[in-house]
Amino acid sequence: MDPASAFILDQTEPFRSILLHLKGIIEREIPDVTLKFKYRIPFYYLEGRPFCYLNQTEDYVDLGFWMAAHLSVHLDKMTTKGRKMMKSLRYRNLADIDEYILCDILRNAYEVRNKKFYS
């Protein structure tokens, strides 16, 4: 088994279910992404560049976006706490996932994928 999948499957519930659900949505919405294991977490790459990551920490799952400086939708739903550049969505249970918002942000991240990291 690859390390990214092992990371996801090794998590306790409800985090494993949240990670698997997010993985399915990301791969459905952005079909050309490649899941790798970088920085000790599952990290999606698109066209050879970082796109987003999944991490379970404390009591939530963090879905972070690499090109966060350029995102323009649902910023009020994202957090930057403790970070300078990254923005993320945080989920404590499956019911927290608003698929409409998530898909909107994924599409926005896809649109800005070729911009420079810093704005």
Beta strands, then each sheet from edge to edge (+ up, - down):
strand 1: 34-38
strand 2: 41-46
strand 3: 49-57
strand 4: 60-65
strand 5: 87-91
sheet 1: 1+ 2- 3+ 4- 5+
end
